[in-house]
Amino acid sequence: NNYSVPIFSSIQDLLRDVDVSADIDGFIIATPHSTHYEIAELLLEEDEQRKKEVLMDGQNSDYRPLHVFVEKPMTTDVHQAKKLRDHVMKRAQNKDECGSGCFLINHTANYRPQTRKARSMVEHGKIGTIRHINASMSSPLSWLFDNPQNRGWTEPTSDEMVGNGFCWGQSSHLLAWIYHVCPTLHPQKVFCAMNYSSVTNADVSHSATIVCSDLSSCNENNEISEGNNVIMSISGTSLLPGYEHSDPGVGKRISIAIYGTKGAILYSGDDKDELSGKLEFRDNDTGRKIDLPCGPNMGFHFENTETGGSGPESLQSFIHACIGSDEYYAGSNALDGFRTIQTMEAMYRSNASHQFVEVAYQKVDVGT
């Protein structure tokens, strides 16, 4: 009633209504985590059908790309994540003069100017070869994971889902940021320990060692020596005292350090206090600290949960994609999502086995 829009009981019903679906440029998937895969697959198939129909008619200019924006995490099942990643990569490889729709994930921190600057520093070799990453995330979320009524956050929501709690609900933010800023890193094996809420049995804290390969360190045979592995040390907890939505709210504490052979990128702070930190670079030769310029808002910004104005940068980017604007930025794509799910799924398996485990699809063609 507020927006004068039709309501459908399923995505299939919406797509069957051609009077409505033909005019849609993009979909935002904000359903329960375990349902993301099925809906995203249907929409990718719909985009392919759109292209097929215009190519058969010889009217390439009539193709209207269908863009997909998925809430995080991309899926809660590593096999589904692999299928989505493969589908999106196939669509990109088959891109022709018609173009194709985008596939984005709503990791809001990835679309921030600070994140884009950090990625640019890594891609241009400013810190050299990456050797170690140390990162942590603390959130005031005991109210969420200790409440038995929040079953979607505290219990597996599908047969395929491995556990549920802080790791699935929050660590995807941190991991997706790292994999986006460091696009050549790919997880290989994981060791993780977790502890749990005594009320809901949801995981509320974890500490993990993640061994990654770095494709930028491959030899001529596309092999990576053991000594060139990148070691990530990741921790997270929901046990930070306070409440995010109080007045004033308690912010999440984030700390990320990426160490390379030439220098380090440091980014830490309270995501409700812009003045609590800045994106910094330290040079190995001089040890000098440099604050990196990131536009007018140079302070610390991680997640963007603002509901007013024009929305977070991630939503703005998706809208730019839908209208064909050059300002579109892929802050989190299917490969970022896949590597994030690979890592978290292995974290749960490692915790259960008390051993190092290889990530699923370790040898898969990683693409770009």
Secondary structure as a PSIPRED ss2 file (coil, helix, strand):
# PSIPRED VFORMAT (PSIPRED V4.0)

   1 N C   1.000  0.000  0.000
   2 N C   1.000  0.000  0.000
   3 Y C   1.000  0.000  0.000
   4 S C   1.000  0.000  0.000
   5 V C   1.000  0.000  0.000
   6 P C   1.000  0.000  0.000
   7 I C   1.000  0.000  0.000
   8 F C   1.000  0.000  0.000
   9 S C   1.000  0.000  0.000
  10 S C   1.000  0.000  0.000
  11 I H   0.000  1.000  0.000
  12 Q H   0.000  1.000  0.000
  13 D H   0.000  1.000  0.000
  14 L H   0.000  1.000  0.000
  15 L H   0.000  1.000  0.000
  16 R H   0.000  1.000  0.000
  17 D C   1.000  0.000  0.000
  18 V H   0.000  1.000  0.000
  19 D H   0.000  1.000  0.000
  20 V H   0.000  1.000  0.000
  21 S H   0.000  1.000  0.000
  22 A C   1.000  0.000  0.000
  23 D C   1.000  0.000  0.000
  24 I C   1.000  0.000  0.000
  25 D C   1.000  0.000  0.000
  26 G E   0.000  0.000  1.000
  27 F E   0.000  0.000  1.000
  28 I E   0.000  0.000  1.000
  29 I E   0.000  0.000  1.000
  30 A C   1.000  0.000  0.000
  31 T C   1.000  0.000  0.000
  32 P C   1.000  0.000  0.000
  33 H H   0.000  1.000  0.000
  34 S H   0.000  1.000  0.000
  35 T H   0.000  1.000  0.000
  36 H H   0.000  1.000  0.000
  37 Y H   0.000  1.000  0.000
  38 E H   0.000  1.000  0.000
  39 I H   0.000  1.000  0.000
  40 A H   0.000  1.000  0.000
  41 E H   0.000  1.000  0.000
  42 L H   0.000  1.000  0.000
  43 L H   0.000  1.000  0.000
  44 L H   0.000  1.000  0.000
  45 E H   0.000  1.000  0.000
  46 E H   0.000  1.000  0.000
  47 D H   0.000  1.000  0.000
  48 E H   0.000  1.000  0.000
  49 Q H   0.000  1.000  0.000
  50 R H   0.000  1.000  0.000
  51 K H   0.000  1.000  0.000
  52 K H   0.000  1.000  0.000
  53 E H   0.000  1.000  0.000
  54 V H   0.000  1.000  0.000
  55 L H   0.000  1.000  0.000
  56 M H   0.000  1.000  0.000
  57 D H   0.000  1.000  0.000
  58 G C   1.000  0.000  0.000
  59 Q C   1.000  0.000  0.000
  60 N H   0.000  1.000  0.000
  61 S H   0.000  1.000  0.000
  62 D H   0.000  1.000  0.000
  63 Y C   1.000  0.000  0.000
  64 R C   1.000  0.000  0.000
  65 P C   1.000  0.000  0.000
  66 L C   1.000  0.000  0.000
  67 H E   0.000  0.000  1.000
  68 V E   0.000  0.000  1.000
  69 F E   0.000  0.000  1.000
  70 V E   0.000  0.000  1.000
  71 E C   1.000  0.000  0.000
  72 K C   1.000  0.000  0.000
  73 P C   1.000  0.000  0.000
  74 M C   1.000  0.000  0.000
  75 T C   1.000  0.000  0.000
  76 T C   1.000  0.000  0.000
  77 D C   1.000  0.000  0.000
  78 V H   0.000  1.000  0.000
  79 H H   0.000  1.000  0.000
  80 Q H   0.000  1.000  0.000
  81 A H   0.000  1.000  0.000
  82 K H   0.000  1.000  0.000
  83 K H   0.000  1.000  0.000
  84 L H   0.000  1.000  0.000
  85 R H   0.000  1.000  0.000
  86 D H   0.000  1.000  0.000
  87 H H   0.000  1.000  0.000
  88 V H   0.000  1.000  0.000
  89 M H   0.000  1.000  0.000
  90 K H   0.000  1.000  0.000
  91 R H   0.000  1.000  0.000
  92 A H   0.000  1.000  0.000
  93 Q H   0.000  1.000  0.000
  94 N C   1.000  0.000  0.000
  95 K C   1.000  0.000  0.000
  96 D C   1.000  0.000  0.000
  97 E C   1.000  0.000  0.000
  98 C C   1.000  0.000  0.000
  99 G C   1.000  0.000  0.000
 100 S C   1.000  0.000  0.000
 101 G C   1.000  0.000  0.000
 102 C C   1.000  0.000  0.000
 103 F E   0.000  0.000  1.000
 104 L E   0.000  0.000  1.000
 105 I E   0.000  0.000  1.000
 106 N C   1.000  0.000  0.000
 107 H C   1.000  0.000  0.000
 108 T H   0.000  1.000  0.000
 109 A H   0.000  1.000  0.000
 110 N H   0.000  1.000  0.000
 111 Y H   0.000  1.000  0.000
 112 R C   1.000  0.000  0.000
 113 P H   0.000  1.000  0.000
 114 Q H   0.000  1.000  0.000
 115 T H   0.000  1.000  0.000
 116 R H   0.000  1.000  0.000
 117 K H   0.000  1.000  0.000
 118 A H   0.000  1.000  0.000
 119 R H   0.000  1.000  0.000
 120 S H   0.000  1.000  0.000
 121 M H   0.000  1.000  0.000
 122 V H   0.000  1.000  0.000
 123 E H   0.000  1.000  0.000
 124 H C   1.000  0.000  0.000
 125 G C   1.000  0.000  0.000
 126 K C   1.000  0.000  0.000
 127 I C   1.000  0.000  0.000
 128 G C   1.000  0.000  0.000
 129 T C   1.000  0.000  0.000
 130 I E   0.000  0.000  1.000
 131 R E   0.000  0.000  1.000
 132 H E   0.000  0.000  1.000
 133 I E   0.000  0.000  1.000
 134 N E   0.000  0.000  1.000
 135 A E   0.000  0.000  1.000
 136 S E   0.000  0.000  1.000
 137 M E   0.000  0.000  1.000
 138 S E   0.000  0.000  1.000
 139 S C   1.000  0.000  0.000
 140 P E   0.000  0.000  1.000
 141 L C   1.000  0.000  0.000
 142 S H   0.000  1.000  0.000
 143 W H   0.000  1.000  0.000
 144 L H   0.000  1.000  0.000
 145 F H   0.000  1.000  0.000
 146 D C   1.000  0.000  0.000
 147 N C   1.000  0.000  0.000
 148 P C   1.000  0.000  0.000
 149 Q C   1.000  0.000  0.000
 150 N C   1.000  0.000  0.000
 151 R H   0.000  1.000  0.000
 152 G H   0.000  1.000  0.000
 153 W H   0.000  1.000  0.000
 154 T H   0.000  1.000  0.000
 155 E C   1.000  0.000  0.000
 156 P C   1.000  0.000  0.000
 157 T C   1.000  0.000  0.000
 158 S C   1.000  0.000  0.000
 159 D C   1.000  0.000  0.000
 160 E C   1.000  0.000  0.000
 161 M C   1.000  0.000  0.000
 162 V C   1.000  0.000  0.000
 163 G C   1.000  0.000  0.000
 164 N C   1.000  0.000  0.000
 165 G E   0.000  0.000  1.000
 166 F H   0.000  1.000  0.000
 167 C H   0.000  1.000  0.000
 168 W H   0.000  1.000  0.000
 169 G H   0.000  1.000  0.000
 170 Q H   0.000  1.000  0.000
 171 S H   0.000  1.000  0.000
 172 S H   0.000  1.000  0.000
 173 H H   0.000  1.000  0.000
 174 L H   0.000  1.000  0.000
 175 L H   0.000  1.000  0.000
 176 A H   0.000  1.000  0.000
 177 W H   0.000  1.000  0.000
 178 I H   0.000  1.000  0.000
 179 Y H   0.000  1.000  0.000
 180 H H   0.000  1.000  0.000
 181 V H   0.000  1.000  0.000
 182 C C   1.000  0.000  0.000
 183 P C   1.000  0.000  0.000
 184 T C   1.000  0.000  0.000
 185 L E   0.000  0.000  1.000
 186 H E   0.000  0.000  1.000
 187 P E   0.000  0.000  1.000
 188 Q E   0.000  0.000  1.000
 189 K E   0.000  0.000  1.000
 190 V E   0.000  0.000  1.000
 191 F E   0.000  0.000  1.000
 192 C E   0.000  0.000  1.000
 193 A E   0.000  0.000  1.000
 194 M E   0.000  0.000  1.000
 195 N E   0.000  0.000  1.000
 196 Y E   0.000  0.000  1.000
 197 S C   1.000  0.000  0.000
 198 S C   1.000  0.000  0.000
 199 V C   1.000  0.000  0.000
 200 T C   1.000  0.000  0.000
 201 N C   1.000  0.000  0.000
 202 A C   1.000  0.000  0.000
 203 D E   0.000  0.000  1.000
 204 V E   0.000  0.000  1.000
 205 S E   0.000  0.000  1.000
 206 H E   0.000  0.000  1.000
 207 S E   0.000  0.000  1.000
 208 A E   0.000  0.000  1.000
 209 T E   0.000  0.000  1.000
 210 I E   0.000  0.000  1.000
 211 V E   0.000  0.000  1.000
 212 C E   0.000  0.000  1.000
 213 S E   0.000  0.000  1.000
 214 D E   0.000  0.000  1.000
 215 L H   0.000  1.000  0.000
 216 S H   0.000  1.000  0.000
 217 S H   0.000  1.000  0.000
 218 C C   1.000  0.000  0.000
 219 N C   1.000  0.000  0.000
 220 E C   1.000  0.000  0.000
 221 N C   1.000  0.000  0.000
 222 N C   1.000  0.000  0.000
 223 E C   1.000  0.000  0.000
 224 I C   1.000  0.000  0.000
 225 S C   1.000  0.000  0.000
 226 E H   0.000  1.000  0.000
 227 G H   0.000  1.000  0.000
 228 N H   0.000  1.000  0.000
 229 N C   1.000  0.000  0.000
 230 V E   0.000  0.000  1.000
 231 I E   0.000  0.000  1.000
 232 M E   0.000  0.000  1.000
 233 S E   0.000  0.000  1.000
 234 I E   0.000  0.000  1.000
 235 S E   0.000  0.000  1.000
 236 G E   0.000  0.000  1.000
 237 T E   0.000  0.000  1.000
 238 S C   1.000  0.000  0.000
 239 L E   0.000  0.000  1.000
 240 L C   1.000  0.000  0.000
 241 P C   1.000  0.000  0.000
 242 G C   1.000  0.000  0.000
 243 Y C   1.000  0.000  0.000
 244 E C   1.000  0.000  0.000
 245 H C   1.000  0.000  0.000
 246 S C   1.000  0.000  0.000
 247 D C   1.000  0.000  0.000
 248 P C   1.000  0.000  0.000
 249 G C   1.000  0.000  0.000
 250 V C   1.000  0.000  0.000
 251 G C   1.000  0.000  0.000
 252 K C   1.000  0.000  0.000
 253 R E   0.000  0.000  1.000
 254 I E   0.000  0.000  1.000
 255 S E   0.000  0.000  1.000
 256 I E   0.000  0.000  1.000
 257 A E   0.000  0.000  1.000
 258 I E   0.000  0.000  1.000
 259 Y E   0.000  0.000  1.000
 260 G E   0.000  0.000  1.000
 261 T C   1.000  0.000  0.000
 262 K C   1.000  0.000  0.000
 263 G E   0.000  0.000  1.000
 264 A E   0.000  0.000  1.000
 265 I E   0.000  0.000  1.000
 266 L E   0.000  0.000  1.000
 267 Y E   0.000  0.000  1.000
 268 S E   0.000  0.000  1.000
 269 G E   0.000  0.000  1.000
 270 D E   0.000  0.000  1.000
 271 D C   1.000  0.000  0.000
 272 K C   1.000  0.000  0.000
 273 D E   0.000  0.000  1.000
 274 E H   0.000  1.000  0.000
 275 L H   0.000  1.000  0.000
 276 S H   0.000  1.000  0.000
 277 G C   1.000  0.000  0.000
 278 K C   1.000  0.000  0.000
 279 L E   0.000  0.000  1.000
 280 E E   0.000  0.000  1.000
 281 F E   0.000  0.000  1.000
 282 R E   0.000  0.000  1.000
 283 D E   0.000  0.000  1.000
 284 N C   1.000  0.000  0.000
 285 D C   1.000  0.000  0.000
 286 T C   1.000  0.000  0.000
 287 G C   1.000  0.000  0.000
 288 R C   1.000  0.000  0.000
 289 K E   0.000  0.000  1.000
 290 I E   0.000  0.000  1.000
 291 D E   0.000  0.000  1.000
 292 L C   1.000  0.000  0.000
 293 P C   1.000  0.000  0.000
 294 C C   1.000  0.000  0.000
 295 G C   1.000  0.000  0.000
 296 P C   1.000  0.000  0.000
 297 N C   1.000  0.000  0.000
 298 M C   1.000  0.000  0.000
 299 G C   1.000  0.000  0.000
 300 F C   1.000  0.000  0.000
 301 H C   1.000  0.000  0.000
 302 F C   1.000  0.000  0.000
 303 E C   1.000  0.000  0.000
 304 N C   1.000  0.000  0.000
 305 T C   1.000  0.000  0.000
 306 E C   1.000  0.000  0.000
 307 T C   1.000  0.000  0.000
 308 G C   1.000  0.000  0.000
 309 G C   1.000  0.000  0.000
 310 S C   1.000  0.000  0.000
 311 G C   1.000  0.000  0.000
 312 P C   1.000  0.000  0.000
 313 E H   0.000  1.000  0.000
 314 S H   0.000  1.000  0.000
 315 L H   0.000  1.000  0.000
 316 Q H   0.000  1.000  0.000
 317 S H   0.000  1.000  0.000
 318 F H   0.000  1.000  0.000
 319 I H   0.000  1.000  0.000
 320 H H   0.000  1.000  0.000
 321 A H   0.000  1.000  0.000
 322 C H   0.000  1.000  0.000
 323 I C   1.000  0.000  0.000
 324 G C   1.000  0.000  0.000
 325 S C   1.000  0.000  0.000
 326 D C   1.000  0.000  0.000
 327 E C   1.000  0.000  0.000
 328 Y C   1.000  0.000  0.000
 329 Y C   1.000  0.000  0.000
 330 A C   1.000  0.000  0.000
 331 G C   1.000  0.000  0.000
 332 S C   1.000  0.000  0.000
 333 N C   1.000  0.000  0.000
 334 A H   0.000  1.000  0.000
 335 L H   0.000  1.000  0.000
 336 D H   0.000  1.000  0.000
 337 G H   0.000  1.000  0.000
 338 F H   0.000  1.000  0.000
 339 R H   0.000  1.000  0.000
 340 T H   0.000  1.000  0.000
 341 I H   0.000  1.000  0.000
 342 Q H   0.000  1.000  0.000
 343 T H   0.000  1.000  0.000
 344 M H   0.000  1.000  0.000
 345 E H   0.000  1.000  0.000
 346 A H   0.000  1.000  0.000
 347 M H   0.000  1.000  0.000
 348 Y H   0.000  1.000  0.000
 349 R H   0.000  1.000  0.000
 350 S H   0.000  1.000  0.000
 351 N H   0.000  1.000  0.000
 352 A H   0.000  1.000  0.000
 353 S H   0.000  1.000  0.000
 354 H C   1.000  0.000  0.000
 355 Q C   1.000  0.000  0.000
 356 F C   1.000  0.000  0.000
 357 V E   0.000  0.000  1.000
 358 E E   0.000  0.000  1.000
 359 V C   1.000  0.000  0.000
 360 A C   1.000  0.000  0.000
 361 Y C   1.000  0.000  0.000
 362 Q C   1.000  0.000  0.000
 363 K C   1.000  0.000  0.000
 364 V C   1.000  0.000  0.000
 365 D C   1.000  0.000  0.000
 366 V C   1.000  0.000  0.000
 367 G C   1.000  0.000  0.000
 368 T C   1.000  0.000  0.000
